[in-house]
Amino acid sequence: MTNQLLIQPELHLRDGRTVRSIGDAIALLREHEARPGVDARDEVLHRLERARTDDERREAVDLFLGWAEELDLLMPPPEITRQHG
């Protein structure tokens, strides 16, 4: 099932949650209220839900990653934190 496909490496959110699968990403997107003209939440959500091929899934996850970065939802990866901290 598409929603159970893993996202590697997993994404750590500033609120303490971890996004490990496309299903996790979809759940996070559904929690966020759309801000018309401000972000691409709906487009990202629909791309994740409709992705059928590996290429479509990769593209959808990349869009999700860009959206999450734009909203500053992600923690830096642990290895980057250790190197600079």
N, C-alpha and C positions, 0 to 999 in steps of 0.2 A: 504494500500500500504506500502511495506517495508520501503521506503525512509522516510515516515512520522512518523515512530515509534520513540518514544521519548527516549532520553538518559537521565537517571536520576542518580545522579544529573547532571544538565547541566554543560558543561565544559567552563570555561572562558579562552580565549586566551590572550596572552601578547599584541596582536595588537588591543585589545578592542572588538573583536567579541566573540560571544557565540555559541557553538555547542549544539543544543537542540535535534537534530534528526539524524538518520542515513543519511538522505539526506544532512544535513549540513556537516557531516563528509566526505561523498563522495565528496561534492563540494570542501572542503578544500584539500583533497587528490589530486583532479584533478588540483588544482592550483599549487601544488608543483611539481617541476621538479624532475623526477626520477634521483637518483644518483646511478648508477649501482655498486653493491658490497658494498654500504655504508648503505643503509637502505632498508626496506621491503615495500616501498610505493605501488608498484604494487600488491604484494600479499595481503596487507591489503585492498586495493581498491577492488580487485576481490572478496575477502571474504565478504566484506560488500554488494557488488552488488548481490552476489549469495546466500546470507543467506535466507533460507526459514523457518526454524523452530526457535522457541524461543532459543533453545540451540545454534544453528548456529549464531543467531544474537548476543547473549551474548558473544560468543567466538570472533566474528568479532569486536565487540565494544571493548573488552579487548585488541585485537591486535592493534586497532586504538589508544587506550589510551597509550599503550606501545610505539607506534611509535611517538605519539605527545610528550610524556615525554622525549624520547630519543633526540628529536630535540629541547627540551626546549621551546615548544610552549605554554605550559599551565601556567596560573597563579595559585598560591596556592588557595585553597578554602577560601572564606571570613572568616569562623570561625577560621581557622588556622592563618590567617593574624592577626585577632583581638587578639588571645591568645598570640602571640609572638611579636606583634607590639606595 
